[in-house]
Amino acid sequence: QLQLVESGGGLVQPGGSLRLSCAASGFTSDYYAIGWFRQAPGKEREGVSCISSSGYIRNYADSMKDRFTISRDNAKNTVYLQMNSLNPEDTAVYYCAARLYSVCTSGDFNYWGRGTQVTVSS
């Protein structure tokens, strides 16, 4: 059973930081890419970042690339999203998702976590 579990969300003030974690389990192969997505109430889901199975290829949405950092620790089967300089527009449920390919540019994200809430407010 493939499973992704997000954690690390919470309430932070504008300008603050959070580190989200995505723990993966049940994968029979190490070759899977992980993407982070977010969805605010009443808005469409948008891509945030993606990391290849090796961890060396990282992609970011333009609005996040200078503030967010994605990384992974394959020994722990965990992907992280470090978020700095948060603003209220970053408030959303953040999801991680997996595709059974090494890179982010092919295949669908077929496996999803249930999300973790990030709220940025004073």
Secondary structure as GFF3:
##gff-version 3
##sequence-region A 1 122
A	DSSP	beta_strand	3	7	.	.	.	ID=ss1
A	DSSP	beta_strand	10	12	.	.	.	ID=ss2
A	DSSP	beta_strand	18	25	.	.	.	ID=ss3
A	DSSP	beta_strand	33	39	.	.	.	ID=ss4
A	DSSP	beta_strand	46	51	.	.	.	ID=ss5
A	DSSP	beta_strand	58	60	.	.	.	ID=ss6
A	DSSP	beta_strand	68	73	.	.	.	ID=ss7
A	DSSP	beta_strand	78	83	.	.	.	ID=ss8
A	DSSP	three_ten_helix	88	90	.	.	.	ID=ss9
A	DSSP	beta_strand	92	99	.	.	.	ID=ss10
A	DSSP	beta_strand	111	112	.	.	.	ID=ss11
A	DSSP	beta_strand	116	120	.	.	.	ID=ss12
###
